[in-house]
Amino acid sequence: MERFHVRDLDAGGCPAVELSDAQAGTAARIALGFGFNCYSFTRLGPQGPEEYLYADPDFPGSRENPNLNGIPLLFPFPNRIAGGRFVFRGKEVRLPRNEGGKNAIHGLVLDKPWEALRRETKDSASVTGRIGTATSREIASVWPFPFELEVTYSLRGEVLSMEARFRNTGEEVLPCGFGSHGYFRIPGADRVDALRLRAPFGSRWVLRDLLPTGEKEPLAAQDLPYKEGAPIGSRVFDTVYGDLEFRQGKARCLLEGEGRGLEIAWDESAPILILYTPPHRKALAVEPYTCLTDAFNLSARGVESGALFLEPGGEARTTMETTLR
């Protein structure tokens, strides 16, 4: 019997792909037709599959709220751009202000159909998706810098790996940044309040109306317990952290409760971490970013924002692993 499987799904009318490892009893589902969003990661338990990602029951078939379900992928910018506007090398870019008419938020790829490039079952169950300005007129109409983004999800045992590669396919420098916005939960816990969180942050960015001012500050007293691990309790997160602790090239967040746990780890290409508790408190959003919120405007002011500026033909990559404990 083969260990790894990749199969196509119809998720309420949305094309999707399921990765599975028969030996480990794990499976992941990715919405090919809606942002390449990984909206389910399960492990077989005594009563059946146990879910470690939060998503509405009708997602992705509803094709609604891509920023509030599963693991939204954010590119060519993560989080907000103030006023939906920035200027780069004399070129003004105006983006749809999809945050209540105020800011542009969460990039341009999280609600678009993606192309499936490869499916593999040799050493893991994996699928690679691609999107870019060449294949999406909607993106190209608002983003004047050509790009191509490829993301691979691989499942082996209790580890779900994600690798994102983005390249400049144009003739000018490409300003860009990548982030993921995963909503993680622990089976058996209806809310995150009783869960324990350990996070690798070292400082926080000062925010005004959820936009960084360009200044950092020491961790607040309420942040410090989470460096060693503490219950989330009633804490409300919508916080941008920096100076992350990387050990052996990885920063790690650990979420534990109900005798289970998961670890989210990412490489040094993503030095920014945002934690967010949605109002329903059924999950914690753990968001590693390659750059700050509003990175292009901050960079224009001389702030080291982490914004990437890829030369023609240049590319960058970032990786993340979610491990069930």
N, C-alpha and C positions, 0 to 999 in steps of 0.2 A: 504494500500500500504506500502510495506517495505521501510524503510528509507535508509538502508545501503546495498550496493551491491559490490560484487567482481566477476569479470568476466575475462575469458581468452581472449587474443587478439593475432592475427597474425600481428606483426608490420613489414611488408615488409619481411616476412620470419623469423623474430626473435620472439620467444615466449615471450609474455608480459602479464601483469596483470593490469587491471584497477580497482581502488578503487573509489567508488562514494558515495556521500551523497545527496540523492534526495531533502531533506529538505533545505540544504544550497546551492545547485546548484554547489557543488565543486567536482572535480575529480582529481585523480593522476594516472599516468601510470608508471609502473616499468618494465624494460627490464629483464625478468628472464633469457633469453638466452645470455645476454651480460652485465655482471658485476653487476646485480641487480641495475642498474642505474635508478633512478627516473628521467625520461626525460620530464615529463609534469606535471604541477600543475595548474589547471584552476578553475575559478569561472565564473558562468553564469552572463553575463552583458547584457545591452540593445540590443546589436547586436550579441549576442551569447557568447560562451566560451571565456574568456580572459586569456591569458597565462602569467605565472609568472616565468617560467624557460626558459632559452635559449637552443635550440638544433637545429641542422641542419634539414631541412625538411625531409631528407631521413634517419635520425637516429631513431632507432637503426638498421634498416634493412641493412644499408650500412656496419655495423660492422667496422666502421672506426672512428678514433679520439675519443676513449672513454674518454680521459682526457680533451676534449674540449666541452663536451655536458652534459646537465642535471646536475645530482649530482653524479659524480664519487666517488666510495668508495675505500679508500686507506688502504691496509693492506698486509703484516705485518709491513710495514713501510710507512709513508706518505712522499711525496716529494722526495728529493734526498738522495742517499748514494754516497759519493765521490768516484769516480773511480769504483763504483759498488763492493766495497770490504770493509769488516770489519773482525776483529778477535774477537771472543768471547770465553773465557775460553780455549784458545789455539787452537780453531778450526777456520781456515780461511774459510770465506764464500765469494765466488765470484758469482756475479749476472749479468744477462744480462745488458749490458750498452746501454740501450734503449733511452738515450738522446744524439743522435748524436754520439754514440760511446764513450761518455765521462763519464757519470754517470748512475747509476740505478735510475729510477724515478717512483714514484707513485705506488709502491707495486706490487702485483702479482695477484690481484683478479678482477681488473676493466674491464677486457676484456674476462673473462671466463664465461661459463654457470654455473648457480647456480641451486640448487635443491629447489623446493617449498615444505616447510614442512607443513604449516598451512594456512588456509584461514578462517577468522571469520567475522561475520556480526551482532553480538549481540549488543555490545555497540559502535562499530565503524566498519568501513570497514578496514580490515587489512590483510596483507600477510607477512609471515615469510620465508626468504630464507636462505640457508646454503651452505657453501663451505668449503673445507679443504684439507689438504694433503692426507687424506684417499681416497678422491673421485676425486682428480685431479692429475694425474701422472705428468702433466707438471709442476705444482707447486712443487710437492715433489721432482722432479728431480733437482731443483735449490735451494730449501730451506730445510736445513737438520733438522729443528725443527718442529715436528708435531704440528698442530693446527686445531681448528675448529672455524669457524666464523659464527654466526647467526645474521641476521639483520631483524628487524620487522618495516615495515611502517604501520602506522595507520592514518586514516582520519576520523575526526569528526568535523563537522561545517567548520570553516575557518582555522582549525589547522591540519597540517600534521606533525606527530611525527615520529621520527626515533630512535630506540634503537638498539645498537650494543653490542653483547656479544661475547667475544672471550676467548677461553680456551686452555690450554696446554694439549694435548692428548698424549704427549710423556713421556719419562722417564728422560729427562734432562730439565734444565731451558730453557724457551722460551723467547728470546728477541723479543719485538714487540712494535708496536705503531699503532694507528688508526687515520685516518683523513677523512673528507669529503671535496669535492671540488666543491660546488654548484655554478652554473652560474645563478644569479638572475637578473630579469628584471622587469620593470613596464609596463603593457599594455599601448599602446599609445605613449611610448617614444622609438624612434628608436635608440637613443644612451643614455648612462648614464650621459652625460655631464651636463644636466639640472636637474638631480635628486639630492636630498639631502641625505646625508649620516651621520648617527651618529654611532660612533664606541666606544667600551669600552677599548681601549688600554691605557697603561700607560708608556711603553718604547718600544724601538726597538732593535732588535738584529743586530749587525754589520755583514754585508755580504761581502764576497769576491767571485766573480764569482757565486753569488746566493747561496753560502754555508756559514753558520754561522761560524764566527771565534771563537766563545765561549765567546765573550764580548758583553755586552749590553751598550746602550747609551740612553740619554734622547730623548724624542720625538723631531723631527725637528719642526721648526716654522710652516711649511706647514701642519703638522699633527694636530696641536692644535685645529683649528676650528672644526674638525670633532668630537671632544669629546662632544661638545654641539649640533652639527649638522650644516652642511654647504653644498653648492652645490659642486658636484664632479668637475665640470668644466673640464679643460684640464689635470687634475692630472693623472699621470701614476703611478699605484700601481704595485709593485711586491715586497712586503715588509713583513717582519716577525716581529710581535709585541708580546710583553710579558707584564707581570704585569697587567693583565686584571682586570677590575672592575667587581666583582660579587656582585649582590644584591639579597638577599634571595636565594642564591645558583645558580643564573643564570647570565651569561654575555649575552648582547643583542646588535645586530646590527640592525639599522633601515634604510630602504631605502624608500624614498617617492618621489612622483611626479605625475602629471596628475590627481590629486585628489584621488590617491590611495596610498597604502603603503604595505610593508611587514616587518615583524620582524623575524629575525633569532636569536634564543636563544639556549644556550647550558649550560651544567652543569660544575662543577668545575673539572671534570676529564679531561677537555680539556683546559689547561692554555695558549695555543699558538694560535694566530690568524694570518693567512696570508690573505692579500687582494691583488687581482690581476685584472688588467684591460687587457682583451685580445685585440689584435690589432684592431679588428672590433668595439670595444667599444659598442657593443649592450647589454652587460651584465656586471655585477660586480661579480667576484668570491669571495665568503666569505668562508674561510676555517678554521674551528676550528680543532685543532690537539691535541692529547694527548701528543705529544712530538715534539721536534724540528726537523727540517731538519737535516739529517746526525746524528741522535741521538746516534746511537751505537758507532760511532767513537768519538763523543764528550764525551760520557760517559766514554770511555776508557782513555780519557785524564783528567778525573776528573771533567768535566763540568756537572752541574745539567741540564741534557737535557730533563728530563721527560720520558726517555725510560723506558718501563715496562719490568720486568724480572719475569715471572710467573713460580712458582714452578710446578712440575708435578701435574696435576689435578686442578691447580689454574685457576681462571678466572677473567676477568675484564669487565666493561661495560661503555658505554658512551651514552648520549642521546642528541638529537637536536630537536627543534620544529620550524616550519615555520608557522607564523600566518599572514593571510591576513588582512589588515586594510581597 
